Amino acid sequence: MPDLSELTATESRNPRTATLDAMSITEFLQVMNAEDSRVPAAVADQIPQIARAVELAVAALRAGGRLIYTGAGTSGRLGVLDAAECPPTFGTDPDQVVGLLAGGQQAMFRAVEGAEDSTELGVADLVELGLGGCDVVVGIAASGRTPYVIGGLDHAREVGAATVSIACNPGAEVSSHADVSIELDNGPEVLTGSTRLKAGTSQKLVLNMISTATMVRLGKVYGNLMVDVLPTNEKLVSRAIGIIQAATGCDPECAAQALAEAGNHAKTAIVSILCGVDAQTARARLVEAHGFVRATIAPTPQP
């Protein structure tokens, strides 16, 4: 029988939810909501470490490397989700931000038993991806001791890649296997051991922060507008037109025309309008400014 005093935060019983099965629906939802409110504070406590993770990700992508998430179960699925959202939101190449899930693609929808227990599989998946020294690997493990994640991080360090760990237990084992360790102390789960709850929520918030802040630093954002959005359907075309209007103050017709002339690239259309140049010139100026709209439209200092 396990020593309850040695259980980690993600495995411990929560005294505030010891009678869930005897609560009314409203009482249950209220206590669950109260527990969820602890998550932002746990994330806030780790902002210095999250900032360091962002710096590593920015450096990796600027050097032509990749941001690679690796995890098992809920943790791995959250990494895959964040990676999948980057191309449509920021116009990134699908290979720039990658999510690896123990057990492969099929594990996204159905658990693959034993996959998370294999350090070898964690290494093999990164080897297959062609992991290199310019990449950064973010290992996500709610328990902080998932062998798949630890194996992957150890391999990443061997090849010279930067490493980050995200765990939901203070003093997590995985922390010693990464250059930057993020430890989210959310306290015990509402449902004992169910890390898809507070642990998963906190991990999702951190992944949001890492990817979004990284893309801002790479020029994928102007103000608070996602100017590299890929308008691949009617909704996103309308969104791109709205972004152009918000950035330039032009009318919808002007925005739509500029978007079409820019090959459906909102960022190019914005520079074209604000600088009064054609799309080809706007595109060239963006290249000179490394993709940053603000630097592109800023007046050149006079001698």
C-alpha positions in Angstrom: 0.0 0.0 0.0 1.5 3.4 -1.0 2.6 5.9 1.7 0.0 8.7 1.3 2.5 11.2 2.7 4.7 10.6 -0.3 2.1 11.1 -3.0 2.7 14.0 -5.4 0.4 16.9 -5.7 -1.2 15.5 -8.9 -1.9 12.2 -7.1 -3.0 13.4 -3.7 -6.6 13.5 -2.5 -8.2 17.0 -2.3 -9.8 17.4 1.1 -12.1 20.1 -0.3 -13.7 17.6 -2.7 -13.8 14.5 -0.6 -17.6 14.2 -0.9 -18.1 14.9 -4.6 -20.6 12.0 -4.9 -22.8 13.5 -2.2 -22.8 17.0 -3.6 -25.6 18.6 -5.6 -24.7 19.5 -9.2 -24.5 23.2 -8.2 -22.3 22.5 -5.2 -20.0 20.3 -7.3 -19.6 22.9 -10.0 -19.0 25.6 -7.5 -16.2 23.7 -5.8 -14.7 22.7 -9.2 -14.8 26.3 -10.3 -13.1 27.4 -7.0 -10.3 24.8 -7.6 -9.9 26.0 -11.2 -9.3 29.5 -10.0 -6.1 28.4 -8.4 -4.5 27.7 -11.8 -3.7 31.2 -13.0 -1.8 31.9 -9.8 0.3 28.8 -10.3 1.1 29.9 -13.8 1.9 33.4 -12.7 4.4 32.0 -10.2 6.4 30.5 -13.1 6.5 33.4 -15.4 10.3 33.9 -15.1 10.8 30.3 -16.2 8.2 30.6 -19.0 10.1 33.8 -20.2 13.3 31.8 -20.4 11.5 29.1 -22.4 10.3 31.7 -24.8 13.8 33.0 -25.3 15.0 29.5 -26.1 12.1 29.0 -28.6 12.8 32.4 -30.3 16.5 31.6 -30.6 15.8 28.2 -32.1 13.3 29.4 -34.7 15.5 32.4 -35.7 18.4 29.9 -36.2 16.2 27.8 -38.5 15.4 25.2 -35.9 12.1 24.0 -34.6 9.9 24.2 -31.5 9.1 20.6 -30.6 6.6 19.5 -28.0 6.7 16.0 -26.6 4.4 14.3 -24.1 2.0 11.5 -23.4 -1.7 11.4 -22.7 -3.4 14.7 -22.1 0.0 16.4 -21.9 1.0 15.2 -25.3 -2.4 16.0 -26.8 -2.1 19.6 -25.6 1.3 19.9 -27.3 -0.1 18.5 -30.5 -3.0 21.0 -30.3 -0.8 24.0 -29.8 1.5 23.0 -32.7 -1.5 22.4 -35.0 -2.8 25.9 -34.3 0.4 27.8 -35.2 0.2 27.5 -39.0 -3.3 29.0 -39.4 -2.8 31.6 -36.7 0.8 32.7 -37.5 1.4 31.5 -41.0 4.2 29.3 -39.9 5.4 26.3 -41.8 3.8 23.1 -40.4 7.3 21.8 -39.7 8.4 24.7 -37.5 6.3 23.9 -34.5 5.8 20.1 -34.0 3.9 18.0 -31.5 5.0 14.5 -30.6 2.6 12.2 -28.8 3.6 8.9 -27.2 1.9 6.2 -29.2 1.7 8.3 -32.4 -1.2 9.8 -34.2 -3.7 7.1 -33.1 -3.0 8.0 -29.4 -4.7 11.4 -30.0 -8.1 9.6 -30.0 -7.5 6.4 -28.0 -4.9 5.6 -25.3 -2.0 3.5 -26.4 -1.1 1.5 -23.4 2.5 1.4 -22.3 3.7 4.1 -24.8 4.4 6.6 -22.1 6.5 4.2 -20.1 9.2 3.8 -22.8 12.2 6.1 -22.7 13.4 4.4 -25.9 10.2 5.5 -27.7 10.7 9.1 -26.6 14.2 8.9 -28.2 13.1 7.1 -31.3 10.4 9.7 -32.1 12.9 12.5 -32.0 15.4 10.6 -34.0 12.8 10.0 -36.7 12.1 13.7 -36.7 15.8 14.4 -37.3 16.3 16.4 -34.1 19.3 18.7 -34.3 21.2 21.2 -32.2 19.2 24.2 -33.5 15.9 22.8 -32.1 14.3 23.3 -28.8 12.4 20.4 -27.2 9.6 21.1 -24.6 8.8 18.0 -22.6 5.3 18.1 -21.1 4.6 15.7 -18.2 1.9 16.5 -15.6 3.3 13.9 -13.1 6.9 15.1 -13.9 8.2 11.6 -14.3 6.9 10.3 -17.6 9.7 8.0 -19.1 8.8 8.9 -22.7 9.4 12.6 -21.9 12.5 12.1 -19.9 14.0 9.9 -22.6 13.3 12.5 -25.2 14.8 15.3 -23.2 17.9 13.4 -22.4 18.4 12.6 -26.1 17.8 16.3 -27.0 20.5 17.4 -24.6 22.9 14.8 -26.1 22.5 16.3 -29.6 22.8 19.9 -28.3 19.2 21.0 -28.5 17.8 23.3 -25.9 15.3 21.7 -23.5 12.4 22.8 -21.4 10.2 20.8 -19.0 6.6 21.5 -17.9 5.4 19.6 -14.9 2.6 20.0 -12.3 4.5 18.8 -9.2 7.1 20.9 -7.3 10.5 19.2 -7.4 9.5 17.1 -10.4 12.0 14.5 -11.6 11.8 15.8 -15.2 13.1 19.2 -14.1 16.6 17.9 -13.7 16.6 16.7 -17.3 15.9 20.2 -18.9 17.7 23.5 -19.2 14.6 25.3 -18.1 12.1 23.7 -15.8 8.5 25.0 -15.3 6.8 23.6 -12.2 3.1 24.4 -11.9 1.8 23.8 -8.3 -2.0 23.7 -8.8 -2.6 21.5 -5.7 -4.5 18.2 -5.8 -7.1 17.6 -8.5 -10.9 17.8 -7.9 -11.0 14.2 -9.1 -8.0 12.4 -7.6 -5.3 11.9 -10.1 -7.3 13.2 -13.1 -4.6 15.5 -14.6 -6.8 16.4 -17.5 -8.3 18.9 -15.1 -6.2 21.6 -13.3 -2.9 20.2 -14.5 -4.1 20.1 -18.1 -5.6 23.6 -17.8 -2.3 25.0 -16.5 -0.3 23.3 -19.2 -2.5 24.7 -21.9 -2.0 28.2 -20.5 1.7 27.8 -20.5 1.8 26.5 -24.0 -0.4 29.4 -25.1 2.1 31.7 -23.6 5.2 30.1 -25.1 3.9 29.9 -28.7 2.2 33.3 -28.7 5.1 35.2 -27.1 7.5 33.5 -29.4 5.5 34.5 -32.5 5.2 38.0 -31.3 9.0 38.2 -31.0 9.4 36.8 -34.5 7.3 39.5 -36.1 4.1 37.5 -36.6 2.0 40.2 -34.7 1.5 43.9 -35.3 0.0 45.6 -32.2 -2.3 42.8 -31.0 -3.3 41.7 -34.6 -2.3 38.3 -36.0 -1.1 39.8 -39.3 0.3 36.5 -40.6 -3.1 34.6 -40.3 -3.7 32.3 -43.2 -7.1 33.1 -44.7 -8.0 29.5 -45.8 -11.8 29.8 -45.5 -14.5 32.4 -45.7 -14.4 33.1 -42.0 -10.6 33.7 -42.1 -10.8 35.8 -45.2 -13.3 38.1 -43.4 -11.0 38.1 -40.4 -8.0 39.1 -42.5 -10.0 41.9 -44.0 -10.9 43.1 -40.5 -7.3 42.9 -39.4 -6.3 45.1 -42.4 -9.0 47.6 -41.5 -8.0 47.7 -37.9 -4.3 48.2 -38.8 -4.8 50.9 -41.5 -8.3 52.5 -40.9 -9.3 51.8 -44.5 -12.7 50.7 -45.6 -13.7 47.0 -46.3 -13.5 47.4 -50.1 -9.9 48.8 -49.9 -8.9 46.1 -47.5 -10.3 43.3 -49.7 -8.6 44.7 -52.8 -5.3 45.1 -51.0 -5.6 41.5 -49.6 -6.2 40.1 -53.1 -3.3 42.0 -54.6 -1.0 40.8 -51.8 -1.8 37.2 -52.5 -4.1 36.9 -49.5 -1.3 37.9 -47.1 -2.7 40.4 -44.6 0.7 41.7 -43.5 1.8 42.6 -47.0 -1.6 44.3 -47.6 -1.1 46.4 -44.4 2.3 47.6 -45.4 1.1 48.3 -48.9 -1.7 50.6 -47.7 0.3 52.3 -44.9 3.3 53.0 -47.1 1.4 53.7 -50.3 3.3 51.1 -52.3 2.4 48.1 -54.4 2.3 44.6 -53.0 5.7 43.6 -54.5 7.4 46.5 -52.9 5.6 46.0 -49.6 6.8 42.3 -49.6 10.4 43.4 -50.3 10.3 45.9 -47.5 9.0 43.3 -45.1 11.9 41.0 -45.9 14.3 43.8 -45.2 12.6 44.4 -41.8 12.7 40.6 -41.0 8.9 40.5 -41.2 8.1 43.2 -38.6 5.4 45.5 -39.7 6.2 48.2 -37.2 9.9 48.4 -38.4 8.7 48.4 -42.0 6.4 51.3 -41.8 8.6 53.4 -39.4 10.1 56.4 -41.1 13.8 56.2 -41.9 15.8 58.5 -39.6 17.2 61.5 -41.4 20.9 62.2 -41.1 
